[in-house]
Each structure stands twice: as C-alpha cells, then as structure tokens.
Amino acid sequence: MKGKILIVDDLHPAFKNRAVQLGYEVDDLPKITRAETLAAIAGYDGIAVRTKFRIDKELMDAAPNLKFVARAGAGLDNIDEAYAKEKGIQLINAPEGNRDALGEHAVALLLSLVNNLRKADTEIRNGIWDREGNRGWELKGKTVGIIGYGFMGSSFAEKLSGFGVKVIAYDKYKTGFSDAFARESSMEEIVKHSDVLSLHIPLTSETRQMVDEEYLYHFKKDIFFINTARGEIVSTKAVLSGLESGRILGAGLDVLEAERFPNLGEQSWYAELKASPKVILTPHIGGWTFDSYRKISEVLAEKLEQFK
C-alpha cells in the first residue's frame, strides 16, 4: 500500500478509482465535518478537498504523516501555502481540468452583458417591449484586456478568437507569452485601450482589493467588466460606483467579496448590486460544469500518479 488518502469533498469517482489502482487506500467521505477530519487526519498521507474548509496550520499540525493536499480546482487560496511548504507538504491542483469551463463562462457573461440579455428577458416577462433600450454592442473590433495569462486567462482569449476582437494581456509574473490569441501588454496599455476588462489572477495579499475606485479611474474608455477569478480582488462598492457613473457599462460577476447566504445577504452593497440591471451574477460556477467535475478528478489522478 502506498498510503492512505482522505477525500473530504464531493469529487468525481475518477480520482478515487485511479488512486486505488495506484495502490492507495482511499476513504471517500464527502460529508465529513472539519471537526471529524481533525480527529482522523493523523492516519492519512493525503487529503483531497474542493471548497469545504480551509487546509490551515491547525489541520496540518494534526496530520504528522501528511505528504500532499489534492485541491479539486484551480486556486489554492483555501490552503495555507506557506505553512505547507514549511512542512514539506506538496500541493496538487487541477487548473487544466476546468480551464475550458471557465473560459466559456467568461464569454457567456460578456455576451450577455453586451447584448442586454438579462435586462431584455426580464422586461419581456414583465410586459415591456423595448428594442431601443436594449440596443447592444458588437464585440468585433473591440479590445479585450486580460489580467493574468495562466490557464484561465489563456482559455478566455482562445474562446474569443472567433469574435474579431483584439486581445491584450498583462501578467506580472510572466513574460514572452504572446501567442495566437493574445498579445503581451503592459498594465498601461490595458488601462489605455481596453473596452473589456477580465480578471484571471489568484487571490494574494498583493491582489486583494486591487480593483478599487482609484484603479478604475485610470481607464481611458468606459468598459465592460468580468470577474471569474476571486471576489476579494475587487471592491464591490467601486464597481457599483463605476456602474452609476457610466465608467462601467456592465459587470459580469461569478465571484463576490462575500459568497453564500446568509453572509452575502448581510453585505451593505448587496441590495444595490442585485437591483442593478447592468449586473449579471452567478454563484461561483465559472469552472464548474458536468464536464469539468470529471476532468478535474482525472487531472488530479494524473498528477497523483506522478507524485513521488
């Protein structure tokens, strides 16, 4: 036996099945609580999690035999990466598994915004037939600015390739990444030329609240804004202010500063956000399709096979 793995979240069976084939003993307990995990984790060499709870110092200290954390998704912000490194615990994630889902979702949000689909649909259901008030914009000829050109940003750019847009991308931590779908650019170019701004960066101490009123003030054009990355990167109040002033023409938000109810409903900005006809909200499902559910587990299994 290569070791024991505890699955604490709802993962596609592909991960467990391959882990068993590789010689691991796997306990698949998607309903296990954090307290129960803390009590049992000492007996495991690996833990697989999606979003149920944070893999923090307390949990890692309770797991003296822990060798790896498998995160069923792209981001690692629900894991204390620094402490895991200090403890020699390897982190495995699967951005390859949901990049297509995320890219398609970002395009769907953008198309819905530029064509007023939510507003038009709501009005018709309420007996309003307003063609002029729902006149949309064409994407062709527009410039799309992407912040972050990893798996997700590049997927969005690739999905846009048939729309006749110019895609420019900025990534602070990468250079030389221009490809057939986007041209590497500076932040100054993003701010100057973008008609659309889309975020594809992780949540870090550096990116938290990066998009605030001062940041948005510097854009030379009125923009459509897409966030499928992490909600805490953006000041929701700044977005609302931009919508009110017209600097933001529409916002597609798959992620928010506060998620899930009742927490979301308790936010001071929630009532204004949900009332805006210029906003489309989805519940952090950008990378979460029936297909990506399977692909993520397959990618994690492939990486587990490479784990030494």
C-alpha positions as CSV (number, residue, x, y, z in Angstrom):
1,M,0.0,0.0,0.0
2,K,1.3,3.4,-1.0
3,G,-0.6,5.3,1.8
4,K,-4.0,6.5,2.8
5,I,-6.0,9.3,1.3
6,L,-9.0,11.0,2.8
7,I,-11.5,12.6,0.4
8,V,-13.4,15.2,2.3
9,D,-15.4,16.7,-0.6
10,D,-17.6,15.7,-3.5
11,L,-15.1,14.5,-6.1
12,H,-15.8,12.6,-9.3
13,P,-15.1,8.8,-8.7
14,A,-12.2,9.0,-11.3
15,F,-9.8,10.3,-8.7
16,K,-10.6,7.6,-6.1
17,N,-10.6,4.8,-8.7
18,R,-7.2,5.8,-10.1
19,A,-5.8,6.3,-6.6
20,V,-6.9,2.7,-5.7
21,Q,-5.3,1.4,-8.8
22,L,-2.1,3.1,-7.9
23,G,-2.0,1.3,-4.5
24,Y,-3.6,3.8,-2.2
25,E,-6.2,3.1,0.4
26,V,-8.9,5.7,0.0
27,D,-11.7,6.8,2.3
28,D,-14.2,8.8,0.4
29,L,-16.2,10.7,3.0
30,P,-17.7,13.8,1.3
31,K,-20.0,14.5,4.3
32,I,-17.2,14.5,6.9
33,T,-17.0,17.7,9.0
34,R,-13.9,19.7,9.8
35,A,-14.0,18.5,13.4
36,E,-14.2,14.9,12.3
37,T,-11.4,15.5,9.9
38,L,-9.2,17.0,12.6
39,A,-9.8,13.9,14.7
40,A,-8.9,11.5,11.9
41,I,-6.3,13.1,9.7
42,A,-3.3,11.9,11.7
43,G,-3.8,8.5,10.0
44,Y,-3.6,9.8,6.4
45,D,-0.8,10.6,3.9
46,G,-3.0,12.7,1.7
47,I,-6.2,14.7,1.7
48,A,-8.4,15.7,-1.2
49,V,-10.6,18.8,-0.9
50,R,-12.6,21.1,-3.1
51,T,-14.0,24.1,-1.1
52,K,-15.5,22.6,2.1
53,F,-13.0,24.1,4.5
54,R,-9.5,25.7,4.7
55,I,-6.5,23.5,4.9
56,D,-4.7,25.6,7.5
57,K,-2.0,25.3,10.2
58,E,-4.3,23.6,12.7
59,L,-5.2,20.9,10.3
60,M,-1.7,20.3,9.0
61,D,-0.4,20.2,12.6
62,A,-2.9,17.5,13.3
63,A,-1.6,15.5,10.4
64,P,2.0,14.5,11.1
65,N,2.1,12.0,8.2
66,L,0.5,14.3,5.6
67,K,2.5,14.3,2.4
68,F,0.1,16.1,-0.1
69,V,-3.1,18.0,-0.4
70,A,-5.0,17.5,-3.6
71,R,-7.2,20.5,-4.4
72,A,-10.0,19.7,-6.8
73,G,-10.0,23.0,-8.7
74,A,-7.6,25.7,-9.8
75,G,-6.9,28.1,-7.0
76,L,-5.0,27.3,-3.8
77,D,-6.3,30.2,-1.7
78,N,-8.1,27.8,0.7
79,I,-4.8,26.3,1.6
80,D,-2.0,27.9,3.7
81,E,0.6,27.5,1.0
82,A,3.5,29.0,3.1
83,Y,2.9,26.6,6.0
84,A,2.5,23.6,3.7
85,K,5.9,24.4,2.1
86,E,7.4,24.8,5.6
87,K,6.0,21.3,6.5
88,G,7.2,19.8,3.2
89,I,3.6,19.1,2.1
90,Q,3.2,19.0,-1.6
91,L,0.1,20.8,-3.2
92,I,-1.6,19.4,-6.2
93,N,-4.3,21.3,-8.1
94,A,-6.1,20.9,-11.4
95,P,-6.5,24.2,-13.4
96,E,-6.2,22.2,-16.6
97,G,-9.5,20.5,-15.6
98,N,-11.7,23.5,-15.6
99,R,-10.0,26.0,-17.9
100,D,-12.4,25.3,-20.8
101,A,-15.4,25.7,-18.5
102,L,-14.1,28.9,-17.1
103,G,-13.2,30.4,-20.5
104,E,-16.7,29.6,-21.9
105,H,-18.4,31.0,-18.8
106,A,-16.5,34.3,-19.1
107,V,-17.5,34.6,-22.7
108,A,-21.1,33.9,-21.8
109,L,-21.1,36.6,-19.2
110,L,-19.6,39.1,-21.7
111,L,-22.1,38.2,-24.5
112,S,-25.0,38.5,-22.1
113,L,-23.8,42.0,-21.0
114,V,-23.1,43.5,-24.4
115,N,-26.4,42.2,-25.7
116,N,-28.5,43.2,-22.6
117,L,-29.8,39.6,-22.4
118,R,-30.7,39.7,-18.7
119,K,-32.4,43.1,-18.9
120,A,-34.3,42.3,-22.1
121,D,-35.5,39.0,-20.8
122,T,-36.7,40.5,-17.5
123,E,-38.6,43.3,-19.3
124,I,-40.4,41.0,-21.7
125,R,-41.5,38.8,-18.8
126,N,-42.9,42.0,-17.2
127,G,-44.8,43.1,-20.3
128,I,-42.2,45.6,-21.6
129,W,-41.1,45.6,-25.3
130,D,-38.2,48.0,-25.6
131,R,-36.0,47.5,-28.6
132,E,-34.1,50.8,-28.4
133,G,-33.5,50.5,-24.6
134,N,-31.8,47.1,-25.3
135,R,-29.7,48.1,-28.2
136,G,-26.4,46.1,-27.8
137,W,-22.8,46.3,-28.8
138,E,-20.8,44.1,-31.2
139,L,-17.6,42.6,-29.9
140,K,-15.9,42.8,-33.3
141,G,-13.3,45.5,-33.3
142,K,-13.2,45.9,-29.5
143,T,-10.1,45.4,-27.4
144,V,-10.3,42.9,-24.5
145,G,-7.8,43.4,-21.7
146,I,-7.0,40.3,-19.7
147,I,-5.2,40.5,-16.3
148,G,-3.4,37.2,-15.7
149,Y,-2.5,34.9,-18.5
150,G,-2.3,31.4,-17.0
151,F,-4.7,28.5,-17.7
152,M,-7.8,30.6,-17.2
153,G,-6.8,33.9,-19.0
154,S,-5.4,32.0,-22.0
155,S,-8.6,29.9,-22.2
156,F,-10.7,33.1,-22.3
157,A,-8.5,34.5,-25.0
158,E,-8.7,31.3,-27.0
159,K,-12.5,31.2,-26.8
160,L,-12.7,34.9,-28.0
161,S,-10.6,34.1,-31.1
162,G,-13.6,33.9,-33.4
163,F,-15.2,37.2,-32.5
164,G,-12.8,39.6,-34.3
165,V,-11.5,41.2,-31.1
166,K,-8.1,42.4,-30.2
167,V,-6.9,40.7,-27.0
168,I,-4.1,42.2,-24.9
169,A,-2.9,40.5,-21.7
170,Y,-0.9,41.6,-18.7
171,D,0.8,39.2,-16.3
172,K,3.1,40.5,-13.7
173,Y,4.8,37.1,-13.2
174,K,5.2,36.0,-16.9
175,T,7.0,37.3,-19.9
176,G,7.2,36.3,-23.5
177,F,3.7,34.7,-23.5
178,S,2.2,36.3,-26.6
179,D,0.5,33.7,-28.7
180,A,-2.1,33.3,-31.5
181,F,-4.8,34.5,-29.2
182,A,-3.4,37.4,-27.2
183,R,-0.5,39.9,-27.2
184,E,1.6,40.5,-24.1
185,S,1.0,44.1,-22.9
186,S,1.8,46.4,-20.1
187,M,-0.8,47.5,-17.5
188,E,-0.6,50.9,-19.0
189,E,-1.8,49.5,-22.3
190,I,-4.6,47.6,-20.6
191,V,-5.8,50.8,-19.0
192,K,-5.5,52.9,-22.1
193,H,-7.0,50.6,-24.7
194,S,-9.4,48.1,-23.1
195,D,-13.1,48.1,-23.9
196,V,-13.5,45.0,-21.8
197,L,-11.5,44.1,-18.6
198,S,-11.4,40.5,-17.4
199,L,-9.6,39.2,-14.3
200,H,-7.9,35.8,-14.2
201,I,-5.5,36.2,-11.3
202,P,-5.2,34.4,-7.9
203,L,-6.1,36.0,-4.6
204,T,-3.0,37.0,-2.8
205,S,-2.0,39.7,-0.3
206,E,-0.9,41.7,-3.4
207,T,-4.1,41.3,-5.4
208,R,-6.7,41.7,-2.6
209,Q,-8.8,44.8,-3.3
210,M,-6.6,45.5,-6.3
211,V,-9.6,46.8,-8.3
212,D,-10.8,49.8,-6.4
213,E,-12.0,53.2,-7.4
214,E,-8.5,54.6,-8.0
215,Y,-7.7,51.6,-10.2
216,L,-10.8,52.0,-12.3
217,Y,-10.4,55.8,-12.5
218,H,-7.4,55.4,-14.8
219,F,-9.2,53.6,-17.6
220,K,-9.5,55.8,-20.7
221,K,-12.7,54.1,-22.0
222,D,-15.9,53.0,-20.5
223,I,-15.6,49.3,-20.0
224,F,-17.5,46.0,-19.6
225,F,-16.1,44.2,-16.5
226,I,-15.8,40.5,-16.0
227,N,-14.6,38.8,-12.8
228,T,-14.4,35.0,-12.7
229,A,-11.2,34.9,-10.5
230,R,-11.8,35.7,-6.8
231,G,-14.3,38.2,-5.4
232,E,-11.9,39.7,-2.8
233,I,-9.7,41.0,-5.6
234,V,-12.4,43.6,-6.3
235,S,-14.1,46.3,-4.3
236,T,-17.8,45.8,-5.0
237,K,-18.5,49.4,-3.9
238,A,-16.0,50.6,-6.5
239,V,-17.8,48.6,-9.2
240,L,-21.2,50.0,-8.1
241,S,-19.7,53.5,-8.2
242,G,-18.4,52.8,-11.7
243,L,-21.8,51.5,-12.9
244,E,-23.5,54.6,-11.5
245,S,-21.1,57.0,-13.2
246,G,-21.2,55.0,-16.5
247,R,-17.5,54.2,-16.4
248,I,-18.5,50.6,-16.2
249,L,-21.1,49.7,-18.8
250,G,-21.9,46.3,-17.3
251,A,-20.4,43.8,-14.9
252,G,-20.5,40.0,-15.0
253,L,-19.5,38.7,-11.6
254,D,-19.2,35.0,-11.0
255,V,-17.3,35.7,-7.7
256,L,-18.0,38.2,-4.9
257,E,-16.3,39.5,-1.8
258,A,-18.8,37.6,0.3
259,E,-20.3,34.3,-1.0
260,R,-23.1,32.1,0.1
261,F,-26.1,33.0,2.1
262,P,-26.8,34.3,4.7
263,N,-23.4,36.1,4.6
264,L,-23.9,37.6,1.1
265,G,-27.3,39.0,2.0
266,E,-25.8,40.8,5.0
267,Q,-23.4,42.9,3.0
268,S,-24.1,46.6,2.8
269,W,-23.7,46.6,-1.0
270,Y,-25.8,43.5,-1.8
271,A,-29.2,45.2,-2.2
272,E,-27.8,47.7,-4.7
273,L,-25.9,45.0,-6.6
274,K,-28.8,42.7,-7.1
275,A,-31.1,45.6,-8.1
276,S,-28.8,46.8,-10.9
277,P,-29.9,45.8,-14.4
278,K,-26.3,46.2,-15.6
279,V,-25.0,43.4,-13.4
280,I,-25.1,39.6,-14.1
281,L,-24.4,37.4,-11.1
282,T,-23.6,33.7,-11.0
283,P,-22.7,31.7,-7.9
284,H,-19.0,30.9,-8.5
285,I,-19.8,28.3,-11.2
286,G,-17.4,29.6,-13.9
287,G,-15.3,26.5,-13.8
288,W,-18.0,24.1,-12.5
289,T,-19.7,22.1,-15.3
290,F,-20.6,18.4,-15.5
291,D,-17.6,18.0,-17.8
292,S,-15.1,19.8,-15.5
293,Y,-16.4,17.8,-12.5
294,R,-14.9,14.7,-14.2
295,K,-11.9,16.4,-15.8
296,I,-10.7,17.9,-12.5
297,S,-10.6,14.5,-10.9
298,E,-8.9,13.0,-13.9
299,V,-6.2,15.7,-13.8
300,L,-5.7,15.2,-10.1
301,A,-5.3,11.5,-10.6
302,E,-2.7,12.0,-13.3
303,K,-0.7,14.3,-11.0
304,L,-1.1,11.8,-8.2
305,E,0.5,9.2,-10.4
306,Q,3.5,11.5,-10.9
307,F,3.7,12.2,-7.2
308,K,6.8,10.8,-5.5
